[in-house]
Amino acid sequence: MYQLLSSRRFRSAAALLCIVALGGCDVAKFTADSTAGLFTRAAPAFEEYWDYDLAGEAMPATIVQFEGILRVVPDNEAILSQLAQAYVAYAYGWIEADVEALEFEGEYEAANTQRRRTRTMYLRALDLTRHRIRLYNEDIDLAVKGTVDDLENWLEGAFVEKADAQMLLWHGYAWGSYINAAKDDMEAIADLEYAKAFVTRSIELDPDYYNAAGYTFMGVAIASEMASDMEESKAYFEKALAATERRALQAQVNMARHYAVKEGDRELFDKLLEEVMDAHDPLPEARLANRMARQRAELYIANADQLF
């Protein structure tokens, strides 16, 4: 009985201390900020998850939950970052995979419906990352309205820390992915150089961030241009492969799909995708991304004759 009373008194005292400490603070905001920190610490567990299908089923609920928390703490950097990455990952890893599968099957109307969903998600990620950058530098909105050269100069002066590479990469990645999903929008396509400028600065600050994703992005972006410099695209893919010791398989898959296909190099295409299929678990901290790569490799191998 004495232990029970002591326990109750302890809990009451702890609750009172919390109330005193919080004072007039918004308890909901305090809780949301604490939750955001927890999600940041837990994020690597998702990156290391092994079941592609189950992860894809969980993503929508995660996104909705993040959106709810963001409503309470709209300037929380952790939530802004995690939510933007969640939109990009879900749009690329699952919805775009469905789009390509539908196109291979000739179901173009259904594919276009799904592609419109990816545009919305990439645009939301673009807005989130723009807001995060705005927290550091309010001039961002003016900077993107000038010339590409002006933007590059602004980025070089405004972002000088290695840690800045993260927000710059995801902003450029979301922007570039939106453009890729809106190929019938010439105004959007004209912005590709601006998206590349953000990723280029990210690479300059930390080329290895997120398994050298900046190099892979640039390889895809350059190969996708109308007047492509395919040697430059190849060089970026090779940098990604070297930086990750060929263990981050998104580089191989994207090089096969965007470089080898455009060059008409079926031998390289087959070699890269076979490498992905033969890999077991080469990079545990990027296990889920590698599972995505394997799913894409299977799709491309099955439909290779339509690509060449």
Helices and strands as residue ranges (DSSP letters): H 2-22, H 27-47, H 52-72, H 77-90, I 91-95, H 96-104, H 108-136, H 140-143, H 148-158, G 162-164, H 165-181, H 186-189, H 192-205, H 209-224, H 230-243, H 250-254, I 255-260, H 261-263, H 266-278, G 284-286, H 287-302, H 304-307
